[in-house]
Amino acid sequence: MIGALTSGHIADFIGRKGAMRISAVFCIAAWLAIYFSKGALSLDIGRFSMGYGIGILSYVVPVFIAEITPKNLRGGLTTVNQLMICIGTSVAFIVGTVVNWRTLALTGLIPCFILLLGLFFIPESPRWLAKIGKKEEFEVALRRLRGEDADIYQETAEIQDYIENLQDLPNPRIQDLFQMKYARSLIVGVGLMVFQQFGGINGFTFYASGIFVTAGFSSASVGTISWACIKIPITALGAILMDKSGRRPLLMISATGTCLGCFLTGISFYMKGHELLMEWVPILALSGILVYIGSFSIGMGAVPWIIMSEIFPINIKGTAGSLVTMVNWFGAWVVSYTFNYLMSWSSQGTFFLFAGVSAATVLFVAKIVPETKGRTLEEIQTTMNY
């Protein structure tokens, strides 16, 4: 949450690449602190540093991708970020079943160093360069991204005109976000993050092993590996469909699926509690959890981050993005912290509660969330905020 609060200001002040470099340094320091830890304090320091780095990265990566990609590829390429997260967590789940935690911590250094090195070979966000008045660097970066033979005249003119219209506006403060002209963007951005997190994803993720054992599996390995393997192909499918079917249909299909997955899982725990058809309980629990994670992966995992990166004008993007990202991590903390207490209160009730949130998500998307497929960032922001 602290990383999220500062992410927008860092990305606006030193650029999108600069923010990613800072994040990589914090994450490298974190993994080293965890690996060399001799007690709880160094573990806590490592986890704190990791959280700060990821808080920055979770905001700046989707924003950077949205700002550098053409409108017809923006959704799919931004979803690739979520696909890489799925691959990373899936690899960690699987590797973690065969190595100890110190070795697992060392593997976390690999993507950090790749990120740090790779940033030397990619251009800065052209829109950020235009925002800070670096016209020549802006055109060079856009040319590198689009190719030497591409016609960038129209795109350059649209971005510059939009930036010029924002130049007279004062530097935004957090209270400026609550003006009526930004109300819809803020409701959509914050609302999607609330529904994403309070639908229970981090309860499922962090306590997957415990859920499988509680549901009646003798070992959590089968369920955990199945969980890890199903995320990757379905997230990849979501990336392919993102710029074809649109954001809204994927969100509604995804939320409907997570509702069904939670309901099936809740039914399995209800049956176990009342000793009904006990041989079906593990199968129903596994089916519900896999339906949930598959459904989440195709839409609710990536789309809220994509829409967050699209709907805010560049003059408030840092402040608004920080707020939205902080709400996301606050929700993640609440669900992670309360999940065991909820399971102690009522295991089936916990999953029925998450199912209710997913059902409400369908209504929220249907009534409030706009379709942003096939539109430039400037077009989206103008229609939503003015």
Steps between C-alpha positions, in 0.01 A plus 500: 500500500786742574660415166167561328456838670836621371498321164318764298715787627821304436386405148405861424820647646773271362309322225350156452840336446645673805215369717558148372872527580424606857257210535758250371761625749257465793403149388864389462579631849190323631586158360857527632373596846265201497767259374761605759254541788592355838182601678158660468626862475691455175209300356267786588736755347521292182123462478450873565750592229339251261157643570621853432664401172197305378269785605688726256527238228133401508404856406772602258515189278140506370519879463827477305367227271177693434697814416736337249262270307268580207129491582429177311757305708481681835266258679681185390847632578394634840355157575843351427606665827240291682609194301858547619372533859310173455808328359711633787260389772441164330875435476538602865216268605656206315866569588396557861383140524852366432747755648538671836394859554852649487558350155157624395599850612808488277283425195319828567819688418495383137207710368623800702838499325338438160276804557790718610708402198213509250410860588821614328366375166147644491380860448327714760123559475444754219196646679704566816777662291238721332351589839833629634570696180771282340363529145802361317541201734123441476513467121814282512339263753177476299698431183693219674175345620313523169787421261713711266252473210182565700296818452485653848389852400135462602576322827765759588256785430221340710727444799650850483160668463367309797805582714478869407136510611609375842798733546295782654358274769666517846694210645235268643457435869324198644185705570487610136412143402159542660386769257188409304686486168714213631220325693425226247867416446559477875190287560595261219869475600443459875188285455671244278789465746261457793304230320819331377642464851186446706400223262754298701794447263769540766315273741503233230861569400674528836305216665460266202690218668296530818171510307583179317598321822190630683282381211627147551810457282772293666761725336468852359752438220253376236264790553778757522671385180164483318432856618837618372467331161147620419581869551749533215301380196181675610679832561659461156152446353386818673789691341395376156133589556561837668508708182246282319214448740564813708549570869137494620405154364814345651431665836140377508590144393786496751289627793223252416756218504655608832149511648439143383842384625442649846151350514627151412779528760250619760269206421791257544574635848129495586485133397808422706359678805177298476676177390308479173646304205845519653671336200391794284627772732867513381396479132246780542751715691769449235251572221377817671849631566618428144185661354568800722865545406433432130220756494703755696795457265302572183373840611494620861873448541615727217212721384474727810870586456451565127202729558684677782783578256257633239239719671697772682636811321877527514489808727332298779621153402771490766278607789196301386705191416665509842160515671353218290807280550497567875133396514594177322774415750283605794236255380767233457614558859146489643411174324836338581481602866136403557484180293594261780258673738221471242577131447487444878163679510350303209692338216199477271385848603839643398466375144134596475604850608759515221235370257276792596779749428554341157127526424511870594799541266287393203246772580772763552659424163166493320389837639816711538815367329557636144638306204847632414593258222627659178519859630807715561581598858417860414156404364419290808607769745320782320166315495525388863631810670362805321 
